[in-house]
Amino acid sequence: MAAAASTTTNPSTLLPLELVDKCIGSRIWVIMKGDKEIVGTLTGFDDYVNMVLEDVVEYENTVEGKRVTKLDTILLNGNHITMLVPGGEGPEV
């Protein structure tokens, strides 16, 4: 019985919010619902994964082509995030 208990409480298991917390201060690539991707330095987040990013580059696919926008600081709504890529530098332009 002791072996089964140790596999269910593995101390090396990392929860999703713990992984996001480890990304504070580093670059992160955020893929949003729709046609937006955002790369920036993560400065903070909450339990809903609303995120504050600095030194941001936003990539958006439009009918005219790919639009790239640079922003100082943004607040992302966690409901619109599809995927996070720690250390990612964004889509290849």
ABEGO torsion letter per residue (X at the ends): XAAAAAAABBAABBBAAAAAAAABGBBBBBBBBEABBBBBBBABBBAAGBBBBBGBBBBBBBAAEBBBBBBABBBBBAAABABBBBGBAEBBX
